[in-house]
Amino acid sequence: MTDTVSKEVRSRIMSRIRSKDTKPEKAVRSLLHRLGFRFRLHCRKLPGTPDIVLKRHRTCVFVQGCFWHRHPGCPVASTPASNREFWQAKFARNVARDQRNQAALRALGWNLVVVWECELRNPPALAARLRAIRGETTTYYGNDLASEAPPALLAADAPAEEASNPNSGLPHSNSKTGNRESEIRFNRPVPKAKPRRRERRR
């Protein structure tokens, strides 16, 4: 497919593309905030200046565009027909830089989560993946590469049996933790109300 605009117009369009505070990045921030996470943005002290840093969970989140960072298997990650050598070299540099920065972060003991732009089309699935940050320590690239991801990250937070059980909100009798929670919840003494003082009539 040939370009439909002149080189000058294309150059002006490309110069306006943001490297941070993009719409996908803001959407991921909003979702993380609703899930109860607190984070920092664009930490320059870390390799690659991660988009989102969750220091408490020792996790860096990169929000990457499928086109620029070459999301495997995504239809958006196409190559323009014109000037293919230029684009292929540029994409190769982007991918190499991403791999270099991620390797440096892992060497420093950071966990990585890469959110692709196309994942924002399915917010519930993305939310389930972000919730796993609280308990998982690995790099996970998203639903399109689910076969390469650890099975623990693909599971929902609650088992399927609990989701289908209408009484899933009650403590489980077959769990030691559940029994302990039920004892605390139902056997807690009710505080007595203090007697009200009567005012003397003058």
KEKE-3310 file (N, C-alpha, C; in steps of 0.2 Angstrom, whole numbers, plus 5000, padded with zeros to 4 digits):
npx = (5004:5004:5009:4997:4998:5009:5027:5031:5019:5018:5029:5026:5015:5021:5030:5021:5018:5016:5028:5025:5012:5001:4985:4982:4991:4986:4974:4977:4983:4972:4964:4973:4973:4959:4959:4966:4979:4994:5006:5021:5026:5035:5049:5065:5077:5077:5081:5076:5066:5052:5035:5025:5028:5027:5032:5030:5027:5037:5038:5037:5028:5025:5017:5014:5013:5006:5010:5022:5031:5030:5020:5019:5009:4999:4987:4989:5002:5009:5019:5023:5021:5029:5046:5052:5064:5068:5058:5059:5072:5070:5060:5067:5077:5069:5063:5075:5080:5069:5071:5084:5082:5073:5080:5090:5082:5077:5089:5091:5082:5068:5051:5042:5029:5021:5010:5000:4993:4982:4976:4968:4955:4948:4944:4940:4948:4961:4961:4960:4973:4981:4978:4985:4998:5000:5003:5012:5028:5035:5038:5026:5017:5004:4987:4989:5000:4998:5001:5015:5015:5016:5005:4999:4997:4987:4975:4960:4957:4949:4944:4935:4924:4921:4916:4904:4897:4883:4884:4897:4902:4901:4910:4921:4919:4927:4940:4954:4958:4946:4937:4943:4941:4927:4925:4930:4922:4909:4908:4912:4912:4898:4899:4894:4882:4884:4877:4866:4867:4856:4849:4849:4835:4833)
npy = (4994:5011:5027:5039:5052:5067:5067:5078:5081:5068:5068:5078:5073:5062:5068:5072:5062:5055:5050:5047:5048:5044:5039:5025:5022:5031:5025:5012:5016:5022:5010:5002:5010:5010:4996:4997:4999:5008:5020:5025:5036:5035:5033:5039:5034:5020:5007:5010:5019:5015:5015:5014:5012:5001:5001:4995:4982:4978:4980:4983:4992:4991:5000:4997:5001:4992:4993:5000:4993:4980:4969:4952:4942:4951:4960:4974:4976:4978:4981:4995:4997:5005:5011:5000:4995:5005:5005:4992:4992:5002:4996:4985:4991:4996:4984:4978:4987:4987:4974:4974:4984:4977:4966:4972:4977:4965:4960:4968:4964:4967:4964:4962:4968:4968:4978:4977:4988:4983:4975:4983:4983:4973:4975:4967:4956:4961:4967:4956:4951:4961:4961:4950:4954:4956:4944:4937:4934:4937:4939:4943:4943:4945:4941:4936:4929:4918:4905:4905:4909:4908:4896:4900:4914:4914:4910:4915:4926:4920:4903:4893:4886:4893:4905:4900:4896:4901:4903:4908:4919:4917:4910:4896:4880:4870:4874:4879:4892:4898:4894:4900:4914:4914:4912:4923:4933:4929:4926:4937:4947:4958:4975:4983:4995:5012:5018:5032:5048:5056:5071:5083:5092:5109)
npz = (5000:4995:5001:5005:5007:5005:5007:5015:5023:5029:5036:5045:5052:5058:5067:5077:5085:5100:5113:5126:5139:5131:5123:5125:5136:5146:5148:5153:5165:5171:5173:5181:5193:5197:5200:5212:5213:5216:5209:5200:5187:5171:5175:5175:5181:5179:5167:5150:5154:5160:5157:5167:5185:5197:5212:5225:5221:5214:5200:5183:5170:5153:5141:5125:5108:5095:5082:5081:5090:5085:5088:5089:5078:5077:5068:5066:5066:5054:5039:5030:5012:5004:5004:5011:5016:5025:5035:5040:5045:5055:5063:5068:5075:5086:5092:5096:5105:5115:5119:5125:5135:5143:5147:5155:5165:5171:5176:5186:5195:5193:5189:5174:5164:5149:5140:5127:5114:5107:5117:5125:5119:5126:5140:5152:5152:5151:5164:5172:5170:5175:5188:5192:5195:5208:5213:5205:5197:5184:5166:5155:5140:5135:5128:5115:5115:5123:5124:5127:5140:5158:5166:5178:5176:5167:5174:5182:5196:5206:5208:5196:5202:5213:5206:5200:5211:5220:5234:5236:5242:5256:5270:5268:5273:5272:5273:5282:5284:5280:5291:5301:5298:5298:5312:5317:5311:5315:5328:5335:5349:5353:5356:5371:5373:5379:5394:5393:5400:5411:5411:5423:5430:5431)
capx = (5000:5008:5007:4992:5000:5016:5033:5031:5014:5019:5034:5023:5011:5025:5033:5017:5016:5019:5031:5023:5005:4997:4979:4983:4994:4981:4969:4980:4984:4965:4962:4977:4970:4953:4961:4969:4987:4997:5012:5024:5026:5041:5055:5071:5082:5077:5083:5070:5061:5046:5029:5022:5032:5024:5037:5028:5027:5044:5035:5037:5023:5026:5012:5017:5009:5007:5013:5029:5035:5029:5016:5018:5003:4994:4986:4991:5009:5011:5025:5021:5024:5034:5052:5052:5070:5069:5054:5061:5077:5067:5057:5072:5080:5064:5063:5081:5080:5065:5074:5089:5080:5069:5085:5093:5077:5077:5095:5091:5077:5062:5046:5040:5022:5020:5003:4999:4988:4976:4973:4963:4949:4945:4946:4940:4954:4967:4960:4962:4980:4984:4977:4990:5004:5000:5006:5016:5034:5037:5036:5020:5016:4997:4983:4991:5006:4996:5004:5021:5014:5015:4998:4996:4995:4981:4970:4957:4959:4945:4942:4928:4919:4918:4912:4898:4893:4880:4886:4904:4903:4902:4917:4922:4919:4933:4946:4956:4957:4939:4935:4946:4938:4920:4925:4931:4916:4902:4909:4915:4907:4895:4901:4888:4880:4885:4871:4865:4866:4850:4850:4845:4830:4834)
capy = (5000:5017:5032:5043:5059:5069:5066:5083:5080:5062:5070:5082:5069:5057:5072:5074:5056:5056:5044:5046:5050:5042:5037:5018:5023:5034:5020:5007:5020:5022:5003:5000:5014:5007:4990:4998:5000:5015:5019:5031:5037:5037:5033:5039:5030:5013:5006:5011:5023:5012:5019:5014:5008:4999:5000:4990:4975:4978:4978:4989:4990:4995:5000:4997:5001:4985:4994:5002:4988:4974:4964:4946:4940:4956:4963:4981:4976:4977:4985:4999:4994:5010:5012:4995:4994:5010:5003:4986:4994:5005:4991:4980:4994:4996:4978:4977:4992:4984:4968:4976:4987:4972:4962:4976:4977:4959:4959:4972:4961:4970:4960:4965:4967:4972:4978:4979:4992:4980:4972:4988:4981:4968:4977:4962:4951:4965:4968:4950:4950:4966:4958:4945:4957:4955:4937:4933:4937:4935:4943:4941:4947:4946:4935:4933:4924:4915:4898:4905:4912:4903:4895:4904:4920:4914:4908:4920:4927:4915:4897:4893:4883:4899:4909:4897:4894:4907:4905:4909:4925:4914:4907:4889:4876:4865:4878:4882:4900:4900:4893:4906:4920:4913:4913:4930:4937:4928:4925:4943:4950:4964:4980:4986:5003:5015:5021:5039:5051:5060:5078:5086:5098:5115)
capz = (5000:4995:5006:5002:5008:5003:5012:5020:5027:5033:5041:5051:5056:5062:5072:5082:5088:5107:5116:5133:5140:5125:5125:5128:5142:5151:5149:5157:5171:5174:5175:5187:5198:5199:5203:5219:5212:5216:5204:5197:5179:5168:5180:5171:5184:5177:5160:5146:5157:5160:5157:5174:5189:5204:5217:5230:5218:5210:5193:5178:5165:5147:5136:5118:5102:5091:5075:5082:5094:5082:5092:5085:5076:5077:5061:5066:5065:5047:5036:5024:5006:5002:5008:5016:5020:5030:5040:5043:5050:5061:5068:5071:5081:5091:5095:5099:5111:5120:5122:5129:5141:5147:5150:5160:5171:5174:5179:5192:5199:5192:5185:5168:5161:5143:5138:5120:5113:5105:5123:5127:5117:5130:5147:5158:5151:5154:5171:5176:5169:5179:5195:5193:5197:5215:5216:5200:5196:5178:5161:5152:5135:5133:5126:5109:5116:5129:5124:5130:5146:5163:5167:5183:5174:5163:5178:5185:5203:5209:5204:5192:5206:5217:5202:5199:5217:5223:5241:5236:5246:5262:5272:5266:5279:5272:5273:5289:5284:5280:5297:5306:5296:5301:5319:5319:5308:5318:5335:5338:5354:5351:5361:5374:5372:5385:5396:5392:5406:5412:5413:5429:5429:5436)
cpx = (5004:5005:5002:4993:5007:5021:5033:5025:5015:5024:5031:5019:5015:5028:5028:5015:5020:5023:5029:5016:5001:4990:4979:4986:4990:4976:4971:4981:4977:4963:4966:4974:4964:4954:4964:4976:4989:5004:5015:5025:5033:5048:5062:5077:5082:5078:5076:5065:5054:5040:5026:5026:5028:5029:5036:5028:5033:5042:5035:5032:5025:5020:5014:5012:5011:5011:5021:5034:5034:5026:5016:5011:4997:4993:4989:4999:5011:5016:5022:5025:5029:5040:5052:5058:5071:5064:5056:5067:5075:5064:5062:5075:5075:5064:5069:5082:5075:5068:5080:5087:5076:5074:5088:5088:5077:5083:5095:5085:5070:5058:5044:5033:5022:5013:5003:4993:4981:4972:4968:4956:4945:4947:4945:4946:4960:4967:4962:4970:4984:4984:4983:4997:5005:5003:5011:5022:5037:5036:5031:5018:5009:4994:4986:4996:5004:5000:5011:5021:5014:5007:4995:4994:4988:4975:4967:4959:4955:4944:4936:4923:4916:4914:4905:4894:4890:4882:4894:4906:4904:4908:4916:4923:4925:4940:4948:4956:4950:4936:4937:4942:4930:4920:4926:4925:4910:4902:4912:4910:4904:4896:4894:4888:4881:4879:4871:4864:4860:4852:4846:4841:4832:4827)
cpy = (5006:5022:5037:5051:5061:5067:5072:5082:5074:5064:5074:5078:5064:5061:5073:5067:5056:5049:5043:5050:5049:5040:5030:5018:5026:5029:5014:5010:5020:5015:5001:5004:5011:5000:4991:4999:5007:5015:5026:5031:5039:5038:5033:5036:5023:5013:5007:5015:5020:5017:5020:5009:5007:4996:4995:4983:4974:4976:4984:4987:4995:4994:5002:4997:4995:4987:4996:4997:4981:4968:4958:4944:4945:4959:4970:4981:4974:4982:4989:4997:4999:5011:5007:4994:4999:5008:4997:4988:4997:5001:4987:4984:4995:4990:4976:4981:4989:4978:4969:4980:4982:4968:4965:4976:4971:4958:4963:4970:4964:4965:4965:4963:4971:4972:4981:4983:4989:4976:4977:4987:4976:4970:4972:4958:4955:4966:4962:4949:4955:4964:4953:4948:4956:4949:4934:4937:4934:4940:4939:4945:4948:4940:4932:4928:4920:4908:4899:4908:4907:4902:4899:4911:4920:4912:4915:4921:4922:4909:4897:4890:4889:4904:4907:4896:4901:4908:4906:4915:4923:4911:4900:4885:4871:4868:4880:4889:4902:4899:4898:4912:4920:4914:4920:4934:4936:4927:4931:4946:4957:4969:4982:4993:5006:5019:5029:5042:5056:5067:5080:5092:5103:5118)
cpz = (5000:4999:5002:5003:5005:5008:5017:5025:5031:5038:5047:5055:5061:5068:5078:5086:5095:5109:5123:5133:5134:5128:5128:5135:5148:5153:5154:5164:5175:5177:5181:5193:5201:5202:5210:5219:5213:5213:5203:5190:5177:5172:5176:5174:5182:5169:5156:5148:5156:5161:5164:5179:5196:5209:5222:5227:5214:5203:5189:5172:5159:5143:5129:5113:5097:5085:5076:5085:5091:5086:5087:5084:5076:5070:5060:5065:5058:5045:5030:5018:5003:5007:5013:5020:5026:5036:5043:5047:5056:5066:5071:5076:5087:5095:5099:5106:5116:5123:5127:5135:5146:5151:5156:5166:5175:5178:5186:5197:5198:5188:5180:5166:5155:5141:5131:5119:5111:5111:5126:5125:5121:5137:5152:5158:5153:5161:5175:5175:5174:5186:5197:5196:5204:5218:5211:5199:5190:5172:5157:5146:5132:5130:5120:5110:5122:5130:5127:5137:5152:5164:5173:5182:5170:5167:5181:5193:5207:5205:5201:5197:5210:5213:5201:5205:5220:5230:5241:5240:5254:5264:5270:5272:5279:5271:5280:5289:5284:5287:5302:5304:5299:5308:5321:5317:5313:5325:5339:5343:5352:5357:5364:5373:5379:5387:5395:5399:5406:5414:5419:5427:5434:5438)
residu = (MET:THR:ASP:THR:VAL:SER:LYS:GLU:VAL:ARG:SER:ARG:ILE:MET:SER:ARG:ILE:ARG:SER:LYS:ASP:THR:LYS:PRO:GLU:LYS:ALA:VAL:ARG:SER:LEU:LEU:HIS:ARG:LEU:GLY:PHE:ARG:PHE:ARG:LEU:HIS:CYS:ARG:LYS:LEU:PRO:GLY:THR:PRO:ASP:ILE:VAL:LEU:LYS:ARG:HIS:ARG:THR:CYS:VAL:PHE:VAL:GLN:GLY:CYS:PHE:TRP:HIS:ARG:HIS:PRO:GLY:CYS:PRO:VAL:ALA:SER:THR:PRO:ALA:SER:ASN:ARG:GLU:PHE:TRP:GLN:ALA:LYS:PHE:ALA:ARG:ASN:VAL:ALA:ARG:ASP:GLN:ARG:ASN:GLN:ALA:ALA:LEU:ARG:ALA:LEU:GLY:TRP:ASN:LEU:VAL:VAL:VAL:TRP:GLU:CYS:GLU:LEU:ARG:ASN:PRO:PRO:ALA:LEU:ALA:ALA:ARG:LEU:ARG:ALA:ILE:ARG:GLY:GLU:THR:THR:THR:TYR:TYR:GLY:ASN:ASP:LEU:ALA:SER:GLU:ALA:PRO:PRO:ALA:LEU:LEU:ALA:ALA:ASP:ALA:PRO:ALA:GLU:GLU:ALA:SER:ASN:PRO:ASN:SER:GLY:LEU:PRO:HIS:SER:ASN:SER:LYS:THR:GLY:ASN:ARG:GLU:SER:GLU:ILE:ARG:PHE:ASN:ARG:PRO:VAL:PRO:LYS:ALA:LYS:PRO:ARG:ARG:ARG:GLU:ARG:ARG:ARG)
# end
